[in-house]
Amino acid sequence: MRATIIHGAHDIRVEDVPDAGLHEPTDALVRVSQACICGSDLWPYGSMPHSDEGARIGHEFIGVIEDVGSQVTGFKRGDLVVAPFVWSDGTCDFCQEGLQTSCRHGGLWGRDGVDGGQGEAVRVPLADGTLVKLPVGEDDALLASLLTLSDVFPTGHHCAVTAGVSPQTTVTVIGDGAVGLSAVLAAKRLGAERIILMGRHAQRTDIGREFGATDIVPERGEEGAERVRDLTGGDGTHTVLECVGLKPALETAFAVVRDGGTVSRVGAPQYAEVPMDFPVFLRNITLTGGVAPARAYIEELMPDVLDGTLKPGKVFDRTVALDDISSGYQAMADREAIKVMVTP
């Protein structure tokens, strides 16, 4: 079969790899119908050292089950399913606590002999604990929005939930990428009436307004922080959703959060130290967030997608064929696309 291999920075190739197949009785074989490129995929795309062997990549996909192992009870051939961005057993103590990203028996797509999501098919380990059945057809118009349930929308939701967003809180979202826009949508869903989106790309912030942003702040750094404080009577907002992953974004978050407030970070951090010095300590700021346990949120978020209340699929603004996936990576790296869908 064909699958995406990353060989180093800016070196994405589609190559022939061994066909996906069942290895364990708890596996399912899924033919991928839609996949996508994640913002976190851009970090190795921008900096990975060269590798002759390369590595499988991709962790967001929807597909049709082609075969199941003898111990799989929840799915059958022909089911349309969405896969969260990690696989998990659904039964260990961490999974039962809603922290599938810490599953004692789970793992990451594209690692340890498991297929990556950007290919024609994927062997899904621990299928009963990992996959979620979609009650629509393979050509349904909702598939773009349902695909966001694999990662980006639950990640934005996790950011808002861990920050404690509610109708009583004001919100600043830092970052106008797909995760930031999803965080805006999640904050609106949780009842926030004041949502300030810090972003400078009109195509993206226009979607942010559609998703629920009440104010747009294009300035960055101290100028941007001062603008947010001006909009909030000098205090900043109760919650800040940091969706970038760079240290300057986190510094901005501390600058715009209200005393006693909460900063949640879900941008994959590209820094080793957190700048929470004594002045931040004196303000009683809480820092939370982390990798989103997407599997824990899918069933909660899906009904609002199915009935059209939420349309997170609007973050997809480009679709490419699998053989042209390198152009999708480049478009996202150049900020010419918000999020790219891939159709094998």
Secondary structure, 3 states (H helix, E strand, C coil): CEEEEEEECCEEEEEECCCCCCCCCCCEEEEEEEEECCHHHHHHHHHCCCCCCCEECCCCEEEEEEEECCCCCCCCCCCEEEECCEECCCCCHHHHCCCHHHCCCCEECCCCCCCCCCECEEEECCHHHHCEECCCCCCCCCHHHHHHHHCHHHHHHHHHHHHCCCCCCCEEEECCCHHHHHHHHHHHHCCCCCEEEECCCHHHHHHHHHHCCCEEECCCHHHHHHHHHHHCCCCCEEEEEECCCCHHHHHHHHHHEEEEEEEEECCCCCCCCCCCCHHHHHCCCEEEECCCCHHHHHHHHHHHHHCCCCCHHHHEEEEEEHHHHHHHHHHHHCCCCCEEEEEC
